[in-house]
Amino acid sequence: MKRSYFYSNAAIALLAGMLAVNGCTSPTVGYQVQQFASLRVMNFAPNCTPPVDVYWDTQPVKPIGNNARLYNLPFGSASVYTNSIAVSSVAVSPGGTTYHIVVTPTRIPNETDLSVDVNLMPGGAYTLLIALDPNNPALFKDTLIADETVPQTNPFSTNATFVRFMNLRSGVGPVTVHVNDPVTGDLITPAGGEGFFQVSPYVPLNTALDTSLAFIATNANNQVLARLSFQTFSSGGYFTLVYGGDPCNTVAANPADTTISALDTFRLHAFDDNAAGNDVTNPITYSYRYNIVNDIYPWVPFDPNNLQNNVLGFLLNGEGFPEHSGYSINPIPALKPGGAGTEPLNSDSSVYNVNYQSAVLANPLDIKGFVTNPAGSIQKQVFDFSITNPATQIPQDKPVTLLFGGADTIPNGSATGYWNAGSGTSNTKIIPMPDVNYGDSVTLVVIGGINQTRAATSSKSYTSFWFQDADGKIYQPLTNSQGFALGRFVTLRIPIQPGSSMSLLATDSIGVGTSRVPGSSLSFTAEAGGIYEVVSIGTKDAPRLLILHVNAKNP
């Protein structure tokens, strides 16, 4: 054996010498560089079946229970990416390398739920979707989709993240997903929605530090099926939203979803399409969206040119941000609104676009108020408001308006210098706001906000409202009552042609009978599909009207 090896090397040396003498070079040897693809599996086959194991190989797969690539993948979850799946180069296999995939009930390799062949390309990232065939629930349904792997930038923004949507819930028809508002928010899906097992293209969304998004999924009747609030994504990344649910282990809970639904099963999931591929759905805890109406009358006469003593900073559960002068949202002047963004729409700043801010619904919910100025350089705490079990008053993932009123003044530092907003029910009102409207109407949420302490008590400070359109038609939210006490609210819908707008004149009066005094009149333009808060604020001897458009697109 050794001798044979010696002569082989000698012969090679002799050949090399001959080539050198003849002026020839030895041939170049090409080596194949190993290439790879990435694959993850999403299991949205309902939990009537057990979790699954997944096997794959370039050769026909023989599941034996200890060679699975993925074990115990439960319903509603995705595996992380397997990033080292060997594939041939395009020159060798132009159509990709074929892998045979077998899915079985977990730890039962002799029962095959699914067998499919897929082609993987070098450098590609893929998701294998698994569901049940709605036409034959005994059969599994699958599809392979390509995921983005190279970060890109939105040509219109350097702070973009890219999001797409998959509808993995059969039986509800096309599903549409909007950002922040179910009517006017930016679309993740095509306008008509995505049907079962359909996937939308990636859509660029602007994102920023300390900024979260709310996603709302609606059906063809514009009914909300699921919400995902307080969701944050990294700039430049790719993410997938999935709507799916398990009809086996839940009870009917959502009237908008006429099949069967529950909070934690029929819901939106968020998955990372970058390096990991894992579930990044947020929040784990309850969340909500809010804006604030600062209806606390200042202790000095209201002066829009001198805000030094007329501004309150609000701190919700200690969440203060530098871009909001250290508070949860920008400090709010007296008798004005605040939120994630406020934009005055008329000359006297009585009509606003107001965007909701997202927050964790902590228990207890604590809100502190501080006398400050627009820059936040002054800070004196003047009230502390706390709610135990806030989920009983604030619906999860839905918007509310926090109306702070019920007091003429806040002490300016004399005596105790402190007002306890939680000392009585009249001081702070939590008003649930609709987050769905239809394109053939204008929704008005009419709210009484006249403080009672200067206006005497009881019905003497109640507000009556009227709305008049351009044709002179009158709409009144309450017709046979004393009016709106502080914090009382009613929703009024006015029909309108889709895609159009109407001019409305809002008028109010304060008190009843002989104690009634004129209030204010305010004209504004209402858009089809718009949701507007109309609030009477201030006191009976100095009433004002405030109008908030709360579902306009973010500026």
N, C-alpha and C positions, 0 to 999 in steps of 0.2 A: 504494500500500500504506500509506504514511504517512497519507495523507488519510483513507482508510477508518478507520484506527485512531483518528484525531482525532475523527471524527463519532461513533464508538462510545462514546468516553469522554464526549463532550458529551451524548449522549442519556442516558447513565447519570446524569450530574450533574443534567440536567433532571428525570428521574424522581425522584431523591432529593429534589430541591427540592419537587416537587409533593406527595410523601408527607409531607414536613415541614409544608407549609402545611395539609394536610388532617388533621394530628394523628396520622399513622400512623407506625409504626416499620418498619425494614427487617427482612425475615425472618431468623431464626437459622439458621446453617449448621451441621449436625452433622458432625463429622469422625470417621472410624473409627480407633480406637486399635489399633495393630497388636498382636496377641497371639501367643504362642509355646508350643510344646510341646518336650519333650526325648525323645530316642530313643537307645538303644544296642542292639547286636546281640551275642548270644552264639552262638558257633559250636561246637556239640558234635556235628557230623556227623563221624564218625571219619576219621582221616587217610589212609584208603585213597584219599580224594579230595584234591586239592590245596587250599591255602587259597582263600578266596573273596573276591570283590569284591562290594560292595553298592551298588545304585543306587536312588534314589527321587525321585519328583516328583509333583505334583498332576496332571500330564498323563501319558498313556501313555509309558512309559520305553522309550527306544531306546539300549541300551548300545553305546557306541562306543569304550570303552577309556580315554578320558581325561576322562570326566565322572562317574566313580564317586564316591559319597560316602565310601565306605570301601574301602581297598585292602589286599589281602594279609592278611585276617583269618584266623589259623591256628586249627586245632582246639584246643579247650580254653581259648579266650580270649574276652574281651569287649572291644568297643570302649568308649572313654569316651563319655559322653553327648554327643550333638549337641544343644546347648541353644537353638538359634535357628531352629527349624523353624516357619515362619509358618503360623498357623491362623486361621480365622475365629472370631468371637465366637459364643457360644451363641445369641444372638438371631438371627444370620444362619444358622448351621448347628447346630441343636440336637443332632444326632447326631454332631457332630465333622466335621473336614475329612478327606476321603479322600486318602490317599497310595498311589501304586502303587509297590511294591517289587519289584525283580528282583535275584536272587542268581546270580552266574556263577562258574565257576572263575577264579581270578585271572589277569588279562590275557588271558582268552579270552572276550570279550563275546558271541561268536556262539553260545556254548553256555550255555543257561539251566538252572540247577539248580532254581530256585524262582521263582515269580511269585505275588505275593499282594497284596491290597489291605487296608489298615488304616485305621482312623478314629482321629484324634488330637484330643484335647480341649484347650482353652486351659489352660495351667498344668500339664498332665499330664506325668508322666514314665513312660516305657514301656520294656520290654525285649522284643525280638523274639528268641525262642528258635528255633534251627535244629538239627535232628537228622535222623537217617535213620529212615525208617519200618521198624520191626522186622519187619513182615509183608511188606515189599517193599523190600529194601536199595537198590534202584535209584532209589527215590523219596525226596525230602526231605520232612521233616515240620516244621511251624512252628506257633507260637502266640504271641500278643501278650498280655503281662500288664502290669498297672499296678503301678508302684513307688511307695513312699511318698516324698513330697516335703517334707512339713511336719514338723519335729521335734516329738515329743510327749514326755510324761513318764509314767512308770509311776505309777499312783495309789498304789502301795505303796512306791515308792522314788524318790528324786531322782537315783539313780545307775544308771539303767536304759539298756541298749542293746537294740535290737529286731532279732531274727534270724529268718529263715525258711529253708526248705529246698526245693530242687528236685532231683528224681531224674531225671537225664538219662542214665541207664545202663540199657539194655534187657537183658532176659534174666536178671535176678537177683531179680525179684519185688519186693514192697514193701520199702522201706528205712526203718529207724527210726534216728533220731539222738538220742542222749542227751548231756548235758553232764557231763563229768568222770568218769562211771562208766556203763558200757554196760548196767547192770541197774537201778540205783537212781537214776541221775542224772536231772535235770530233762529233760523231753522237748521237743525242737524240733518234732517231728512229732506227728501223732495217734498213739495207742497202737498202731494196726495198721500204721503206716508209710505212706509215699507210694509209689505205683506209678510206672512210667515216665511221664514228661512231666507229672507232677502237682506242684503247688506248695502248700506249707503256708502258713497265715497267719503274720504276724509274731508272735513270742513275746517278751515282755520278760524280759531277764536282768539281774541286778544285776552291776555292774562297779565297779572302784575303781582308784585309782592303783597301779601296780606289781602288778596282778593280771591273770593270764592264764587262759584257759579251754582245756579240752581237749574236742573233739567226737569222738564215736565213732559210726560208722555200722555197723549190724548188719542182717543179713537175717532172714527169718522164723524161722530156726533159731537165732537169737541168736549167730550167728558174726560176728566182726568183719570187715567189708569194708574199712574205711579209718579212719584216725585223723588228726586235725589238732590238734596240741598247741601250747602256748605262743602261742595266738592272742589278741591284744588288740584291743579295740574301744573306740571313744570313746563316752562317755556321751551319750545322746540321739540317737545316730545309728541308721541303718537299714542292715542288711547281709544278704546272701544267701549261703547255703552251697549248693554244687552238687556232687553226686557224679556223675562221668562218667569215661569211659575210652575208650581207643582199642584195639580188638582186632586191629589190623592189624600193628603193629610191636613187639609185646611177646611174651614167653613166659610160660608159667604159673609163678607165683611164690607165690601166696597160696592155700593149700588151701581156705580158707573161701569163696573166689570160684571156683566150679567152671567158669567159662568160661576166660578168660585174663586174667592181671593182672600188673601190675608197679607198683613204688612210685610212679613219677612220672606214670603215666597214669591208672590206676584209683585215683582219690584224691578227697579233698574239696578244693574250691576255695572261697575266700571273696572276695566282691565287695562293693564300696562302692556302696550305693544312694542316696548323698547327692548331692553336687555333681558328683563325678568319674565314678563308675560303673566304676572300674578294678578290677583284680585286686589284692587286698590280702592274699593268702594268706601266712601266716607259720607256720613259720619258713622261711627260706632254708637255714639250717644245721640239723643234726640237733638234736633236743631229746629230753628224757626227763622222767619224773616220779619223785619220790623222797620217802621219809620216812627218818628216822634212828632207830635204837635206840642210845642211849648206854649201852653195856654195859661201860664202863671203870670199874672199881671205884675209888672214891675213896681217897685216902691217909689220910683220917680216917674214923672210923666213920660210916656213913650216918645222917644225922639230918634227917628231912624238915622239921624246924622251924628248921634252921640250914643254909641253902643256900650260904653265903658261899663255901665251898671245894668245893662239890659240883656246880657248874654248868659246862657247857662251851658255848661259842659256836662255831658252825660257819660257815665262810665258804667258799662254793663259787665258784671262779673269780672271787673278788673281788666277788660280787654281794651287797652289804650294803644293807639297807633301814632307814630310821629307825624304821618301825613294828615292826621286829624287833630293836631295840636295836643297830642297826648290823650285824647278822649276816644270813645268808640266811634263816634261820628263827629263831623265838624261842630263846634259850638253853635248854639241856636239862639238868635235874638228872640226877645219876647214876642209872643203872638205870631210866630213863624214856624215852618216845618223843618225837619231835618231827616237825613237818611244817608245811604251810600253815595247819593248825588242829588243835588237840588239845583234846579235851573228856573229862575223867574221868567215868566212868559208875558208879563205886561208891565207897564211903566211904574205902577205903585206896588209891585211885588205882592199881589194878592192871589195870583194864579201861578202855580208851579208845576213843573215835572219833578217828581220825587221818586227816586229808586230805593228799593228795599235793601237793607243791610242784613246779611246772614250772621247768625250767632248760634252757639251751642246752648241748648235749653238746660242749663244747670239746675240742680235742685239743692238748696233754694236758689231762686233767681234773685239776684241782688242788683239794684240800680242806684247809683249815687249821683247826686246833682251838685254842681259847684258853680258859684258865681265866678265868672271869668270874663275874658274879652276875646275878640276873634282870634288873636294870636295865642291864646292860652297862657299868657305870661302872668295872669292873676289867677289864684286858685283858693277859694274858700268854700268848704263844704257846707251846704245848706239843707240837704235832706238825704235820707237813706230809705229806700223802698225795697222790701223783700217779700217774696212770695214762696211759700212752702207748697210743694207738689204743683209746680206751674203747668204741668201737662194737662191738668184738669181745666185750665183756662186758656191755654195757648195750643192750638192744634199743631201736631208735628208737621214740619216742613211747609207750613202754610204761613201767609203773611198776616200780621196784626199791626194796628196802629196803637201806640202808647200815647194816650192823651193825659198830659200832666196839667191839671187845673185845680179848681176848687179852693184857691186861696188868692186874696187880693194882692198880697205882697209877700216878699221874702225879706226877713230882717236884714239890715245892712251892716250888721256887726254889733249893734247895741243889744243889751240884755243877753239872751242866750244865743241869738244869731243863728238859730237852727230851726228848720221846719221839718217835721217828721212826715214824709209823704205817705207812710203806711199807717198813720194813726187813725185814719178813717176811710171808709169806702168811697167818700166823695172826692178824695184828693187825686186819685189815679185811676184811669179807666183803660181796660184792655179791650180793644174792639177788633174782632175777627173780620178780616177783609176777604171778599171774593177774589179768587185768582183765575177765574174762568169767566169769559163773556163771549157772546156770540157776535158775529159780524153784522147782524141785522138790528143791533140795538146799542144804546148808550146806557151804561150802568152808573147810577148815582148812589153813593152811600152817604146819607144825610145824617149829620151828627150834631147833637146839641152840646155846646161847650161854653155857655155863658156862666161865669162864676156867680155863686149865689150870695156871697157875703156882703157885697155892696148893693145887690139887687133885692135885698130882703130875702125871703125864704119861699119855699114851695113854688106854686105855679107863677108867682110874680116874676120869676126869672126864666120861665120856659120859653123856648123858641118855636115859632111857627115859620114854615118855609113854603115858598111858591116858586115855580119855574115856568117861564113863558117862552114859547118858541117864536120864530119870525112871523108865523101866521096868526099869532095872538092866542094860541091854545095854551091853557093853563094846566100844569101838572102839579099835584100836591101830594106829598108822601103820607101825610096824616090829615084827615078831614073832620073827624068827629072825636077829637080829644083835646086836651089842654096844650098839647105841643110836646116839645122835646126837653126833658130835664137834662142836666149835665151828664153826659156819657151815654144817653139814649141814642140809638141809631136805627135806621130803617133803610132797606135797599129798594130803590126805585129804578125800573127799567123803562126807557122810552124808545119805541120802535124808530128805525131809521133805515134808509136804503144802504145796503152793503157798499163799502168803499167811499161813502159820502161823509159829510159833516153837517152840523147844524149849529146855529147861534142860539144860545139860551141866556135869558136874563134871570138870575137868581135873586130873590128878595126875601127878607125875613123881618119879623117883628118880635119884640120881647115882651113877655107877660100876657095876661088874659084880661078880658073885660075892660073895666075902666083903668086898670093899671097898665094896659098895653102901650108901648111906645114904638115908634118906627125904628127899624134896624138899618140895614144897608141894602144896596142894590149893586149887583156886579154882573157884567156881561162876560161870557167866555165862549169859545168855540169848542164844541164836543165832537169827537170823531167816532165813527162807527167802530164798535169793538172796544172803545175806551172805557176805563173804569176811573171814576172821579170821586174823591171825597169832598163834600161840601160841609164845612164846619163853621158854626157860629162861635166866635171867640171873644174874649174880653169880658166886659161887665155891662150891666144894663144901661148905665149912664155913658158908656163908651163902647158900643158894640162894633164888631167888625166881621166880615166874611172872609173865609180863606178857602181856596179851591186847590186840590191836589190831583194831578193826573198821575196815577200810580202804576200804570202799565205801559207807559211810553217806552220806546227802545232806549237803551243806555246811550248817553251822549258820547 
